Amino acid sequence: MTEGSNTNGVSRRNILTAAAVGSAATAMAAFGTAASAQTATGTQPAAGAGRVAVVTGSSRGIGAATAKRLAQDGFKVTVNCRVNRDHAAAVVKEIEAAGGEAIWEQADVRDPAQVRRLFEVAERTFGGVDVAVANAGVMSLAPFSKMTDEDFDTMVDTNVKGSFNTLREAANRVRDGGRIIAISSSIVQLRSPTYGPYAASKASMEIYANILAKELAGRKISVNAIAPGLVATSLFLDGKTDEQVAGFAQRTPHGRIGEPTDIAATIAFLCGQDGWWINGQTVYANGGVI
Ligand SMILES: NC(=O)c1ccc[n+]([C@@H]2O[C@H](COP(=O)([O-])OP(=O)(O)OC[C@H]3O[C@@H](n4cnc5c(N)ncnc54)[C@H](OP(=O)(O)O)[C@@H]3O)[C@@H](O)[C@H]2O)c1
């Protein structure tokens, strides 16, 4: 018997290849290649055709850009806000105006019951959930000596517990072949002064994604974290002068800070058919800032 063959003379390589092709094909089928919606060219099925996405914290910023991008890719999207109902409604209106399907639901991710309701509404409206993006997050910056208990608790409740609440619902509800994304931050690697509790809270996203990917083994669900760098949203811009922002932009290899659409594009790639093999990883999407 030669290396790479079994006793029946069948190449071990062929078996492995066949198994891999089979499992990939199953996942692709599960991810809706047979769905009817088409891209603008009419030749390729849209990545999200017939699929459903829930994006937490999508009334503004990265979440809003993600909701719009996934809708553009054919997903039916559930938009979520904590307080800014008018912003959430505006995102839905924009998606609908572009020919997409979306609803919005107010739910505070810190409350497990509200997160459960968010997913139930998505399932009831669209028939299931295929993609969940745990995006809702808050940031308070201060050196250790000045960080207040209140700010620390809000970050941990929203970023660590709120994302856990979202990922738990996702683990129980996302259909086979789906995708789960948790939004980390490049600050987990950059570790700049004043970012201590925030960076620690975002590091949990990377651990959550890696462990959840393993727990969902056999279901063809890929789970990843995405770690944006500096992105032009109120979370980053508030409290900074134009000069400070320009200074940050100059220090990045691409000469600007990120736009929410840059991160939405990375999320859309991981949620598309070509992103399936990336699983349990953290993708640093930051224009090279580290
Ligand atoms: N911007 C950056 O430079 C940057 C960099 C790395 C990572 N990130 C991460 O990216 C994610 C999005 O940040 P962003 O910059 O887009 O922030 P943003 O512009 O401040 O938007 C935050 C979004 O989260 C929602 N939200 C906040 N607390 C919530 C809660 N308890 N329950 C439900 N929704 C809640 C907000 O809803 P309301 O509108 O109702 O308040 C809003 O839709 C966060 O996880 C953040 O940590 C951002």
The ligand as a Tripos MOL2 file, in Angstrom:
@<TRIPOS>MOLECULE
LIG
   48    52     1     0     0
SMALL
NO_CHARGES

@<TRIPOS>ATOM
      1 N1        -16.1230   53.7960   15.7900 N.am      1 LIG1
      2 C1        -14.9710   53.2100   16.0510 C.2       1 LIG1
      3 O1        -13.8800   53.8070   15.8990 O.2       1 LIG1
      4 C2        -14.9550   51.7690   16.5120 C.ar      1 LIG1
      5 C3        -13.7110   51.1210   16.4990 C.ar      1 LIG1
      6 C4        -13.6510   49.7940   16.9090 C.ar      1 LIG1
      7 C5        -14.7870   49.1380   17.3180 C.ar      1 LIG1
      8 N2        -15.9910   49.7990   17.3330 N.ar      1 LIG1
      9 C6        -17.1630   49.0400   17.7820 C.3       1 LIG1
     10 O2        -18.1280   49.0570   16.7530 O.3       1 LIG1
     11 C7        -19.4410   48.9480   17.3110 C.3       1 LIG1
     12 C8        -20.3200   50.0570   16.7550 C.3       1 LIG1
     13 O3        -19.7250   51.2890   17.1090 O.3       1 LIG1
     14 P1        -20.0850   52.6710   16.3970 P.3       1 LIG1
     15 O4        -18.8190   53.4130   16.2890 O.co2     1 LIG1
     16 O5        -20.9050   52.4330   15.2040 O.co2     1 LIG1
     17 O6        -20.9470   53.3280   17.5720 O.3       1 LIG1
     18 P2        -22.0970   54.4480   17.5320 P.3       1 LIG1
     19 O7        -22.0320   55.2510   16.2810 O.co2     1 LIG1
     20 O8        -22.0130   55.1290   18.8510 O.co2     1 LIG1
     21 O9        -23.4560   53.5700   17.4540 O.3       1 LIG1
     22 C9        -23.7470   52.7090   18.5220 C.3       1 LIG1
     23 C10       -24.9750   51.9130   18.1980 C.3       1 LIG1
     24 O10       -25.1760   50.9700   19.2650 O.3       1 LIG1
     25 C11       -26.4820   51.1430   19.7890 C.3       1 LIG1
     26 N3        -26.4580   50.8070   21.2080 N.ar      1 LIG1
     27 C12       -25.7140   51.3070   22.2080 C.ar      1 LIG1
     28 N4        -26.0220   50.7270   23.3640 N.ar      1 LIG1
     29 C13       -26.9950   49.8230   23.0940 C.ar      1 LIG1
     30 C14       -27.7480   48.9260   23.8780 C.ar      1 LIG1
     31 N5        -27.5600   48.8150   25.1990 N.pl3     1 LIG1
     32 N6        -28.6690   48.1480   23.2630 N.ar      1 LIG1
     33 C15       -28.8890   48.2430   21.9270 C.ar      1 LIG1
     34 N7        -28.2080   49.0790   21.1370 N.ar      1 LIG1
     35 C16       -27.2870   49.8740   21.7260 C.ar      1 LIG1
     36 C17       -26.8420   52.5870   19.5060 C.3       1 LIG1
     37 O11       -28.2580   52.7160   19.5280 O.3       1 LIG1
     38 P3        -28.9650   54.1800   19.7830 P.3       1 LIG1
     39 O12       -28.8310   54.9210   18.4770 O.co2     1 LIG1
     40 O13       -30.3880   53.8680   20.0910 O.co2     1 LIG1
     41 O14       -28.2090   54.8300   20.8820 O.co2     1 LIG1
     42 C18       -26.2330   52.7450   18.1130 C.3       1 LIG1
     43 O15       -27.0800   52.1780   17.1310 O.3       1 LIG1
     44 C19       -19.2500   49.0120   18.8150 C.3       1 LIG1
     45 O16       -19.2840   47.7100   19.3540 O.3       1 LIG1
     46 C20       -17.8600   49.6030   19.0010 C.3       1 LIG1
     47 O17       -17.2650   49.1950   20.1970 O.3       1 LIG1
     48 C21       -16.0970   51.0970   16.9320 C.ar      1 LIG1
@<TRIPOS>BOND
     1     1     2 1
     2     2     3 2
     3     2     4 1
     4     4     5 ar
     5     4    48 ar
     6     5     6 ar
     7     6     7 ar
     8     7     8 ar
     9     8     9 1
    10     8    48 ar
    11     9    10 1
    12     9    46 1
    13    10    11 1
    14    11    12 1
    15    11    44 1
    16    12    13 1
    17    13    14 1
    18    14    15 2
    19    14    16 1
    20    14    17 1
    21    17    18 1
    22    18    19 2
    23    18    20 1
    24    18    21 1
    25    21    22 1
    26    22    23 1
    27    23    24 1
    28    23    42 1
    29    24    25 1
    30    25    26 1
    31    25    36 1
    32    26    27 ar
    33    26    35 ar
    34    27    28 ar
    35    28    29 ar
    36    29    30 ar
    37    29    35 ar
    38    30    31 1
    39    30    32 ar
    40    32    33 ar
    41    33    34 ar
    42    34    35 ar
    43    36    37 1
    44    36    42 1
    45    37    38 1
    46    38    39 2
    47    38    40 1
    48    38    41 1
    49    42    43 1
    50    44    45 1
    51    44    46 1
    52    46    47 1
@<TRIPOS>SUBSTRUCTURE
     1 LIG1         1 GROUP 0 **** ****
